[in-house]
Amino acid sequence: TLLADRYERGSVMLTSNLPFSKWEQIFKDPMTTAAAIDRLVHHSIILELNLPSYRLEKSKQKINEEKSEENAP
């Protein structure tokens, strides 16, 4: 509904860690998935950033710090 309301009326910025090929996991319906992707990519600029996850790195760092604190005398 959001994409249909905004389509050709205003800007939408969306981020996802899933490629379009896996979006059926989100929408559960192939036709809804195709419609959403179609509206998103029409008149769009797609930026694909293949960077490590900032949140994952911070989480690993926190776990390592907690382990270090547990092992400290």
HTML snippet that shows the backbone in 3Dmol.js (N, CA, C, O; Angstrom):
<script src="https://3Dmol.org/build/3Dmol-min.js"></script>
<div id="view" style="width:600px;height:400px;position:relative"></div>
<script>
const pdb = `
ATOM      1  N   THR A   1       0.832  -1.188   0.000  1.00  0.00           N
ATOM      2  CA  THR A   1       0.000   0.000   0.000  1.00  0.00           C
ATOM      3  C   THR A   1       0.876   1.251   0.000  1.00  0.00           C
ATOM      4  O   THR A   1       0.606   2.199  -0.737  1.00  0.00           O
ATOM      5  N   LEU A   2       1.912   1.255   0.815  1.00  0.00           N
ATOM      6  CA  LEU A   2       2.807   2.411   0.866  1.00  0.00           C
ATOM      7  C   LEU A   2       3.426   2.681  -0.504  1.00  0.00           C
ATOM      8  O   LEU A   2       3.437   3.817  -0.978  1.00  0.00           O
ATOM      9  N   LEU A   3       3.936   1.633  -1.128  1.00  0.00           N
ATOM     10  CA  LEU A   3       4.561   1.823  -2.435  1.00  0.00           C
ATOM     11  C   LEU A   3       3.547   2.278  -3.473  1.00  0.00           C
ATOM     12  O   LEU A   3       3.859   3.127  -4.308  1.00  0.00           O
ATOM     13  N   ALA A   4       2.360   1.738  -3.435  1.00  0.00           N
ATOM     14  CA  ALA A   4       1.323   2.155  -4.380  1.00  0.00           C
ATOM     15  C   ALA A   4       0.959   3.620  -4.159  1.00  0.00           C
ATOM     16  O   ALA A   4       0.762   4.357  -5.126  1.00  0.00           O
ATOM     17  N   ASP A   5       0.866   4.055  -2.902  1.00  0.00           N
ATOM     18  CA  ASP A   5       0.529   5.446  -2.594  1.00  0.00           C
ATOM     19  C   ASP A   5       1.621   6.420  -3.030  1.00  0.00           C
ATOM     20  O   ASP A   5       1.328   7.523  -3.491  1.00  0.00           O
ATOM     21  N   ARG A   6       2.868   6.013  -2.884  1.00  0.00           N
ATOM     22  CA  ARG A   6       3.986   6.897  -3.207  1.00  0.00           C
ATOM     23  C   ARG A   6       4.399   6.826  -4.681  1.00  0.00           C
ATOM     24  O   ARG A   6       5.126   7.698  -5.158  1.00  0.00           O
ATOM     25  N   TYR A   7       3.948   5.805  -5.402  1.00  0.00           N
ATOM     26  CA  TYR A   7       4.386   5.576  -6.782  1.00  0.00           C
ATOM     27  C   TYR A   7       4.117   6.794  -7.660  1.00  0.00           C
ATOM     28  O   TYR A   7       2.974   7.225  -7.814  1.00  0.00           O
ATOM     29  N   GLU A   8       5.176   7.333  -8.225  1.00  0.00           N
ATOM     30  CA  GLU A   8       5.174   8.500  -9.105  1.00  0.00           C
ATOM     31  C   GLU A   8       4.590   9.756  -8.445  1.00  0.00           C
ATOM     32  O   GLU A   8       4.187  10.686  -9.143  1.00  0.00           O
ATOM     33  N   ARG A   9       4.541   9.789  -7.121  1.00  0.00           N
ATOM     34  CA  ARG A   9       4.060  10.972  -6.396  1.00  0.00           C
ATOM     35  C   ARG A   9       5.125  11.550  -5.480  1.00  0.00           C
ATOM     36  O   ARG A   9       5.117  12.746  -5.189  1.00  0.00           O
ATOM     37  N   GLY A  10       6.030  10.717  -5.030  1.00  0.00           N
ATOM     38  CA  GLY A  10       7.054  11.174  -4.111  1.00  0.00           C
ATOM     39  C   GLY A  10       8.192  10.178  -4.026  1.00  0.00           C
ATOM     40  O   GLY A  10       8.115   9.070  -4.558  1.00  0.00           O
ATOM     41  N   SER A  11       9.235  10.587  -3.355  1.00  0.00           N
ATOM     42  CA  SER A  11      10.432   9.759  -3.241  1.00  0.00           C
ATOM     43  C   SER A  11      10.281   8.702  -2.149  1.00  0.00           C
ATOM     44  O   SER A  11       9.566   8.890  -1.165  1.00  0.00           O
ATOM     45  N   VAL A  12      10.974   7.594  -2.356  1.00  0.00           N
ATOM     46  CA  VAL A  12      11.047   6.522  -1.365  1.00  0.00           C
ATOM     47  C   VAL A  12      12.505   6.083  -1.298  1.00  0.00           C
ATOM     48  O   VAL A  12      13.136   5.845  -2.327  1.00  0.00           O
ATOM     49  N   MET A  13      13.028   5.979  -0.099  1.00  0.00           N
ATOM     50  CA  MET A  13      14.358   5.421   0.080  1.00  0.00           C
ATOM     51  C   MET A  13      14.191   4.153   0.887  1.00  0.00           C
ATOM     52  O   MET A  13      13.559   4.156   1.943  1.00  0.00           O
ATOM     53  N   LEU A  14      14.753   3.078   0.393  1.00  0.00           N
ATOM     54  CA  LEU A  14      14.579   1.781   1.022  1.00  0.00           C
ATOM     55  C   LEU A  14      15.927   1.094   1.112  1.00  0.00           C
ATOM     56  O   LEU A  14      16.721   1.143   0.172  1.00  0.00           O
ATOM     57  N   THR A  15      16.182   0.462   2.228  1.00  0.00           N
ATOM     58  CA  THR A  15      17.399  -0.338   2.362  1.00  0.00           C
ATOM     59  C   THR A  15      17.001  -1.767   2.687  1.00  0.00           C
ATOM     60  O   THR A  15      15.997  -2.008   3.356  1.00  0.00           O
ATOM     61  N   SER A  16      17.792  -2.703   2.209  1.00  0.00           N
ATOM     62  CA  SER A  16      17.518  -4.113   2.474  1.00  0.00           C
ATOM     63  C   SER A  16      18.823  -4.884   2.393  1.00  0.00           C
ATOM     64  O   SER A  16      19.719  -4.540   1.621  1.00  0.00           O
ATOM     65  N   ASN A  17      18.915  -5.919   3.193  1.00  0.00           N
ATOM     66  CA  ASN A  17      20.072  -6.795   3.085  1.00  0.00           C
ATOM     67  C   ASN A  17      19.742  -8.036   2.256  1.00  0.00           C
ATOM     68  O   ASN A  17      20.561  -8.949   2.149  1.00  0.00           O
ATOM     69  N   LEU A  18      18.547  -8.067   1.673  1.00  0.00           N
ATOM     70  CA  LEU A  18      18.145  -9.181   0.816  1.00  0.00           C
ATOM     71  C   LEU A  18      18.127  -8.756  -0.645  1.00  0.00           C
ATOM     72  O   LEU A  18      17.676  -7.656  -0.965  1.00  0.00           O
ATOM     73  N   PRO A  19      18.611  -9.612  -1.527  1.00  0.00           N
ATOM     74  CA  PRO A  19      18.476  -9.314  -2.954  1.00  0.00           C
ATOM     75  C   PRO A  19      17.008  -9.483  -3.371  1.00  0.00           C
ATOM     76  O   PRO A  19      16.240 -10.164  -2.692  1.00  0.00           O
ATOM     77  N   PHE A  20      16.627  -8.863  -4.484  1.00  0.00           N
ATOM     78  CA  PHE A  20      15.243  -8.962  -4.953  1.00  0.00           C
ATOM     79  C   PHE A  20      14.792 -10.416  -5.099  1.00  0.00           C
ATOM     80  O   PHE A  20      13.621 -10.724  -4.878  1.00  0.00           O
ATOM     81  N   SER A  21      15.699 -11.300  -5.464  1.00  0.00           N
ATOM     82  CA  SER A  21      15.334 -12.710  -5.665  1.00  0.00           C
ATOM     83  C   SER A  21      14.826 -13.390  -4.394  1.00  0.00           C
ATOM     84  O   SER A  21      14.204 -14.449  -4.469  1.00  0.00           O
ATOM     85  N   LYS A  22      15.084 -12.796  -3.233  1.00  0.00           N
ATOM     86  CA  LYS A  22      14.630 -13.387  -1.964  1.00  0.00           C
ATOM     87  C   LYS A  22      13.493 -12.607  -1.315  1.00  0.00           C
ATOM     88  O   LYS A  22      13.121 -12.890  -0.176  1.00  0.00           O
ATOM     89  N   TRP A  23      12.940 -11.635  -2.022  1.00  0.00           N
ATOM     90  CA  TRP A  23      11.880 -10.818  -1.438  1.00  0.00           C
ATOM     91  C   TRP A  23      10.569 -11.575  -1.254  1.00  0.00           C
ATOM     92  O   TRP A  23       9.705 -11.111  -0.510  1.00  0.00           O
ATOM     93  N   GLU A  24      10.395 -12.703  -1.895  1.00  0.00           N
ATOM     94  CA  GLU A  24       9.182 -13.503  -1.662  1.00  0.00           C
ATOM     95  C   GLU A  24       9.133 -14.001  -0.227  1.00  0.00           C
ATOM     96  O   GLU A  24       8.057 -14.348   0.261  1.00  0.00           O
ATOM     97  N   GLN A  25      10.256 -14.045   0.455  1.00  0.00           N
ATOM     98  CA  GLN A  25      10.276 -14.407   1.878  1.00  0.00           C
ATOM     99  C   GLN A  25       9.577 -13.331   2.709  1.00  0.00           C
ATOM    100  O   GLN A  25       9.065 -13.618   3.792  1.00  0.00           O
ATOM    101  N   ILE A  26       9.553 -12.102   2.211  1.00  0.00           N
ATOM    102  CA  ILE A  26       8.933 -10.994   2.934  1.00  0.00           C
ATOM    103  C   ILE A  26       7.449 -10.905   2.617  1.00  0.00           C
ATOM    104  O   ILE A  26       6.620 -10.862   3.526  1.00  0.00           O
ATOM    105  N   PHE A  27       7.109 -10.878   1.326  1.00  0.00           N
ATOM    106  CA  PHE A  27       5.729 -10.646   0.902  1.00  0.00           C
ATOM    107  C   PHE A  27       4.885 -11.912   0.832  1.00  0.00           C
ATOM    108  O   PHE A  27       3.659 -11.835   0.911  1.00  0.00           O
ATOM    109  N   LYS A  28       5.505 -13.058   0.688  1.00  0.00           N
ATOM    110  CA  LYS A  28       4.833 -14.370   0.660  1.00  0.00           C
ATOM    111  C   LYS A  28       3.982 -14.624  -0.595  1.00  0.00           C
ATOM    112  O   LYS A  28       3.519 -15.744  -0.809  1.00  0.00           O
ATOM    113  N   ASP A  29       3.779 -13.611  -1.409  1.00  0.00           N
ATOM    114  CA  ASP A  29       2.955 -13.767  -2.606  1.00  0.00           C
ATOM    115  C   ASP A  29       3.764 -13.290  -3.808  1.00  0.00           C
ATOM    116  O   ASP A  29       4.179 -12.131  -3.842  1.00  0.00           O
ATOM    117  N   PRO A  30       3.998 -14.157  -4.795  1.00  0.00           N
ATOM    118  CA  PRO A  30       4.820 -13.770  -5.945  1.00  0.00           C
ATOM    119  C   PRO A  30       4.307 -12.532  -6.693  1.00  0.00           C
ATOM    120  O   PRO A  30       5.106 -11.715  -7.148  1.00  0.00           O
ATOM    121  N   MET A  31       2.999 -12.389  -6.823  1.00  0.00           N
ATOM    122  CA  MET A  31       2.460 -11.233  -7.553  1.00  0.00           C
ATOM    123  C   MET A  31       2.679  -9.929  -6.776  1.00  0.00           C
ATOM    124  O   MET A  31       3.005  -8.902  -7.372  1.00  0.00           O
ATOM    125  N   THR A  32       2.503  -9.965  -5.465  1.00  0.00           N
ATOM    126  CA  THR A  32       2.753  -8.785  -4.637  1.00  0.00           C
ATOM    127  C   THR A  32       4.231  -8.427  -4.670  1.00  0.00           C
ATOM    128  O   THR A  32       4.589  -7.253  -4.758  1.00  0.00           O
ATOM    129  N   THR A  33       5.086  -9.436  -4.600  1.00  0.00           N
ATOM    130  CA  THR A  33       6.528  -9.216  -4.660  1.00  0.00           C
ATOM    131  C   THR A  33       6.916  -8.562  -5.977  1.00  0.00           C
ATOM    132  O   THR A  33       7.656  -7.578  -5.996  1.00  0.00           O
ATOM    133  N   ALA A  34       6.417  -9.108  -7.071  1.00  0.00           N
ATOM    134  CA  ALA A  34       6.733  -8.560  -8.395  1.00  0.00           C
ATOM    135  C   ALA A  34       6.232  -7.118  -8.533  1.00  0.00           C
ATOM    136  O   ALA A  34       6.932  -6.272  -9.088  1.00  0.00           O
ATOM    137  N   ALA A  35       5.044  -6.840  -8.038  1.00  0.00           N
ATOM    138  CA  ALA A  35       4.488  -5.482  -8.113  1.00  0.00           C
ATOM    139  C   ALA A  35       5.322  -4.502  -7.294  1.00  0.00           C
ATOM    140  O   ALA A  35       5.589  -3.388  -7.745  1.00  0.00           O
ATOM    141  N   ALA A  36       5.731  -4.905  -6.105  1.00  0.00           N
ATOM    142  CA  ALA A  36       6.539  -4.039  -5.249  1.00  0.00           C
ATOM    143  C   ALA A  36       7.884  -3.737  -5.903  1.00  0.00           C
ATOM    144  O   ALA A  36       8.314  -2.584  -5.944  1.00  0.00           O
ATOM    145  N   ILE A  37       8.540  -4.762  -6.410  1.00  0.00           N
ATOM    146  CA  ILE A  37       9.838  -4.567  -7.065  1.00  0.00           C
ATOM    147  C   ILE A  37       9.686  -3.708  -8.312  1.00  0.00           C
ATOM    148  O   ILE A  37      10.514  -2.836  -8.574  1.00  0.00           O
ATOM    149  N   ASP A  38       8.636  -3.951  -9.077  1.00  0.00           N
ATOM    150  CA  ASP A  38       8.397  -3.172 -10.302  1.00  0.00           C
ATOM    151  C   ASP A  38       8.250  -1.683  -9.978  1.00  0.00           C
ATOM    152  O   ASP A  38       8.835  -0.839 -10.657  1.00  0.00           O
ATOM    153  N   ARG A  39       7.483  -1.366  -8.960  1.00  0.00           N
ATOM    154  CA  ARG A  39       7.285   0.040  -8.583  1.00  0.00           C
ATOM    155  C   ARG A  39       8.568   0.655  -8.034  1.00  0.00           C
ATOM    156  O   ARG A  39       8.850   1.831  -8.262  1.00  0.00           O
ATOM    157  N   LEU A  40       9.334  -0.142  -7.315  1.00  0.00           N
ATOM    158  CA  LEU A  40      10.576   0.379  -6.748  1.00  0.00           C
ATOM    159  C   LEU A  40      11.634   0.677  -7.811  1.00  0.00           C
ATOM    160  O   LEU A  40      12.313   1.702  -7.739  1.00  0.00           O
ATOM    161  N   VAL A  41      11.774  -0.195  -8.777  1.00  0.00           N
ATOM    162  CA  VAL A  41      12.865  -0.032  -9.737  1.00  0.00           C
ATOM    163  C   VAL A  41      12.525   0.931 -10.877  1.00  0.00           C
ATOM    164  O   VAL A  41      13.430   1.413 -11.559  1.00  0.00           O
ATOM    165  N   HIS A  42      11.244   1.218 -11.095  1.00  0.00           N
ATOM    166  CA  HIS A  42      10.845   2.153 -12.144  1.00  0.00           C
ATOM    167  C   HIS A  42      11.246   3.563 -11.705  1.00  0.00           C
ATOM    168  O   HIS A  42      10.862   3.992 -10.617  1.00  0.00           O
ATOM    169  N   HIS A  43      11.992   4.278 -12.509  1.00  0.00           N
ATOM    170  CA  HIS A  43      12.504   5.625 -12.196  1.00  0.00           C
ATOM    171  C   HIS A  43      13.458   5.617 -10.995  1.00  0.00           C
ATOM    172  O   HIS A  43      13.542   6.617 -10.281  1.00  0.00           O
ATOM    173  N   SER A  44      14.161   4.541 -10.763  1.00  0.00           N
ATOM    174  CA  SER A  44      14.972   4.475  -9.545  1.00  0.00           C
ATOM    175  C   SER A  44      16.468   4.494  -9.835  1.00  0.00           C
ATOM    176  O   SER A  44      16.920   4.282 -10.960  1.00  0.00           O
ATOM    177  N   ILE A  45      17.192   4.751  -8.795  1.00  0.00           N
ATOM    178  CA  ILE A  45      18.636   4.602  -8.780  1.00  0.00           C
ATOM    179  C   ILE A  45      18.919   3.559  -7.708  1.00  0.00           C
ATOM    180  O   ILE A  45      18.555   3.739  -6.546  1.00  0.00           O
ATOM    181  N   ILE A  46      19.563   2.481  -8.098  1.00  0.00           N
ATOM    182  CA  ILE A  46      19.861   1.401  -7.159  1.00  0.00           C
ATOM    183  C   ILE A  46      21.345   1.454  -6.822  1.00  0.00           C
ATOM    184  O   ILE A  46      22.201   1.403  -7.705  1.00  0.00           O
ATOM    185  N   LEU A  47      21.626   1.555  -5.556  1.00  0.00           N
ATOM    186  CA  LEU A  47      22.996   1.531  -5.065  1.00  0.00           C
ATOM    187  C   LEU A  47      23.213   0.214  -4.344  1.00  0.00           C
ATOM    188  O   LEU A  47      22.554  -0.064  -3.342  1.00  0.00           O
ATOM    189  N   GLU A  48      24.117  -0.583  -4.838  1.00  0.00           N
ATOM    190  CA  GLU A  48      24.415  -1.858  -4.192  1.00  0.00           C
ATOM    191  C   GLU A  48      25.760  -1.729  -3.497  1.00  0.00           C
ATOM    192  O   GLU A  48      26.793  -1.545  -4.141  1.00  0.00           O
ATOM    193  N   LEU A  49      25.733  -1.825  -2.201  1.00  0.00           N
ATOM    194  CA  LEU A  49      26.943  -1.704  -1.401  1.00  0.00           C
ATOM    195  C   LEU A  49      27.297  -3.071  -0.832  1.00  0.00           C
ATOM    196  O   LEU A  49      26.588  -3.611   0.017  1.00  0.00           O
ATOM    197  N   ASN A  50      28.374  -3.605  -1.301  1.00  0.00           N
ATOM    198  CA  ASN A  50      28.830  -4.907  -0.796  1.00  0.00           C
ATOM    199  C   ASN A  50      29.858  -4.670   0.301  1.00  0.00           C
ATOM    200  O   ASN A  50      31.060  -4.861   0.116  1.00  0.00           O
ATOM    201  N   LEU A  51      29.346  -4.251   1.436  1.00  0.00           N
ATOM    202  CA  LEU A  51      30.179  -3.930   2.588  1.00  0.00           C
ATOM    203  C   LEU A  51      29.836  -4.850   3.739  1.00  0.00           C
ATOM    204  O   LEU A  51      28.727  -5.379   3.805  1.00  0.00           O
ATOM    205  N   PRO A  52      30.785  -5.047   4.653  1.00  0.00           N
ATOM    206  CA  PRO A  52      30.446  -5.853   5.831  1.00  0.00           C
ATOM    207  C   PRO A  52      29.395  -5.139   6.677  1.00  0.00           C
ATOM    208  O   PRO A  52      29.315  -3.911   6.692  1.00  0.00           O
ATOM    209  N   SER A  53      28.610  -5.918   7.363  1.00  0.00           N
ATOM    210  CA  SER A  53      27.545  -5.378   8.201  1.00  0.00           C
ATOM    211  C   SER A  53      28.131  -4.657   9.408  1.00  0.00           C
ATOM    212  O   SER A  53      28.891  -5.240  10.182  1.00  0.00           O
ATOM    213  N   TYR A  54      27.773  -3.392   9.561  1.00  0.00           N
ATOM    214  CA  TYR A  54      28.226  -2.594  10.695  1.00  0.00           C
ATOM    215  C   TYR A  54      27.683  -3.178  12.001  1.00  0.00           C
ATOM    216  O   TYR A  54      28.418  -3.304  12.981  1.00  0.00           O
ATOM    217  N   ARG A  55      26.404  -3.531  12.011  1.00  0.00           N
ATOM    218  CA  ARG A  55      25.790  -4.075  13.233  1.00  0.00           C
ATOM    219  C   ARG A  55      26.410  -5.408  13.630  1.00  0.00           C
ATOM    220  O   ARG A  55      26.635  -5.668  14.812  1.00  0.00           O
ATOM    221  N   LEU A  56      26.685  -6.257  12.634  1.00  0.00           N
ATOM    222  CA  LEU A  56      27.299  -7.552  12.923  1.00  0.00           C
ATOM    223  C   LEU A  56      28.691  -7.363  13.511  1.00  0.00           C
ATOM    224  O   LEU A  56      29.052  -8.035  14.478  1.00  0.00           O
ATOM    225  N   GLU A  57      29.465  -6.466  12.943  1.00  0.00           N
ATOM    226  CA  GLU A  57      30.808  -6.200  13.462  1.00  0.00           C
ATOM    227  C   GLU A  57      30.761  -5.669  14.893  1.00  0.00           C
ATOM    228  O   GLU A  57      31.545  -6.098  15.740  1.00  0.00           O
ATOM    229  N   LYS A  58      29.842  -4.735  15.168  1.00  0.00           N
ATOM    230  CA  LYS A  58      29.704  -4.191  16.521  1.00  0.00           C
ATOM    231  C   LYS A  58      29.276  -5.278  17.509  1.00  0.00           C
ATOM    232  O   LYS A  58      29.749  -5.316  18.645  1.00  0.00           O
ATOM    233  N   SER A  59      28.384  -6.151  17.070  1.00  0.00           N
ATOM    234  CA  SER A  59      27.914  -7.243  17.923  1.00  0.00           C
ATOM    235  C   SER A  59      29.061  -8.197  18.265  1.00  0.00           C
ATOM    236  O   SER A  59      29.213  -8.606  19.416  1.00  0.00           O
ATOM    237  N   LYS A  60      29.851  -8.540  17.276  1.00  0.00           N
ATOM    238  CA  LYS A  60      31.005  -9.417  17.510  1.00  0.00           C
ATOM    239  C   LYS A  60      32.004  -8.757  18.456  1.00  0.00           C
ATOM    240  O   LYS A  60      32.562  -9.402  19.344  1.00  0.00           O
ATOM    241  N   GLN A  61      32.215  -7.463  18.247  1.00  0.00           N
ATOM    242  CA  GLN A  61      33.136  -6.711  19.095  1.00  0.00           C
ATOM    243  C   GLN A  61      32.659  -6.712  20.554  1.00  0.00           C
ATOM    244  O   GLN A  61      33.455  -6.887  21.475  1.00  0.00           O
ATOM    245  N   LYS A  62      31.363  -6.516  20.747  1.00  0.00           N
ATOM    246  CA  LYS A  62      30.801  -6.499  22.101  1.00  0.00           C
ATOM    247  C   LYS A  62      30.940  -7.868  22.767  1.00  0.00           C
ATOM    248  O   LYS A  62      31.282  -7.955  23.946  1.00  0.00           O
ATOM    249  N   ILE A  63      30.676  -8.932  22.015  1.00  0.00           N
ATOM    250  CA  ILE A  63      30.811 -10.295  22.556  1.00  0.00           C
ATOM    251  C   ILE A  63      32.255 -10.559  22.967  1.00  0.00           C
ATOM    252  O   ILE A  63      32.511 -11.123  24.031  1.00  0.00           O
ATOM    253  N   ASN A  64      33.196 -10.149  22.117  1.00  0.00           N
ATOM    254  CA  ASN A  64      34.609 -10.349  22.441  1.00  0.00           C
ATOM    255  C   ASN A  64      35.010  -9.557  23.682  1.00  0.00           C
ATOM    256  O   ASN A  64      35.785 -10.047  24.503  1.00  0.00           O
ATOM    257  N   GLU A  65      34.496  -8.349  23.824  1.00  0.00           N
ATOM    258  CA  GLU A  65      34.795  -7.541  25.007  1.00  0.00           C
ATOM    259  C   GLU A  65      34.226  -8.191  26.266  1.00  0.00           C
ATOM    260  O   GLU A  65      34.884  -8.209  27.306  1.00  0.00           O
ATOM    261  N   GLU A  66      33.015  -8.720  26.178  1.00  0.00           N
ATOM    262  CA  GLU A  66      32.398  -9.384  27.333  1.00  0.00           C
ATOM    263  C   GLU A  66      33.178 -10.628  27.722  1.00  0.00           C
ATOM    264  O   GLU A  66      33.351 -10.906  28.909  1.00  0.00           O
ATOM    265  N   LYS A  67      33.652 -11.384  26.726  1.00  0.00           N
ATOM    266  CA  LYS A  67      34.451 -12.582  27.019  1.00  0.00           C
ATOM    267  C   LYS A  67      35.765 -12.189  27.690  1.00  0.00           C
ATOM    268  O   LYS A  67      36.225 -12.860  28.615  1.00  0.00           O
ATOM    269  N   SER A  68      36.363 -11.100  27.219  1.00  0.00           N
ATOM    270  CA  SER A  68      37.620 -10.626  27.813  1.00  0.00           C
ATOM    271  C   SER A  68      37.408 -10.229  29.263  1.00  0.00           C
ATOM    272  O   SER A  68      38.253 -10.509  30.113  1.00  0.00           O
ATOM    273  N   GLU A  69      36.280  -9.575  29.555  1.00  0.00           N
ATOM    274  CA  GLU A  69      35.975  -9.158  30.926  1.00  0.00           C
ATOM    275  C   GLU A  69      35.752 -10.362  31.827  1.00  0.00           C
ATOM    276  O   GLU A  69      36.142 -10.351  32.994  1.00  0.00           O
ATOM    277  N   GLU A  70      35.119 -11.413  31.278  1.00  0.00           N
ATOM    278  CA  GLU A  70      34.862 -12.632  32.072  1.00  0.00           C
ATOM    279  C   GLU A  70      36.182 -13.335  32.419  1.00  0.00           C
ATOM    280  O   GLU A  70      36.318 -13.904  33.502  1.00  0.00           O
ATOM    281  N   ASN A  71      37.134 -13.295  31.512  1.00  0.00           N
ATOM    282  CA  ASN A  71      38.412 -13.988  31.702  1.00  0.00           C
ATOM    283  C   ASN A  71      39.443 -13.153  32.459  1.00  0.00           C
ATOM    284  O   ASN A  71      40.517 -13.647  32.802  1.00  0.00           O
ATOM    285  N   ALA A  72      39.118 -11.906  32.714  1.00  0.00           N
ATOM    286  CA  ALA A  72      40.053 -11.039  33.437  1.00  0.00           C
ATOM    287  C   ALA A  72      40.111 -11.451  34.907  1.00  0.00           C
ATOM    288  O   ALA A  72      39.095 -11.825  35.492  1.00  0.00           O
ATOM    289  N   PRO A  73      41.321 -11.379  35.508  1.00  0.00           N
ATOM    290  CA  PRO A  73      41.442 -11.795  36.927  1.00  0.00           C
ATOM    291  C   PRO A  73      40.790 -10.828  37.879  1.00  0.00           C
ATOM    292  O   PRO A  73      40.812 -11.046  39.091  1.00  0.00           O
TER     293      PRO A  73
END
`;
const viewer = $3Dmol.createViewer("view");
viewer.addModel(pdb, "pdb");
viewer.setStyle({}, {cartoon: {color: "spectrum"}});
viewer.zoomTo();
viewer.render();
</script>
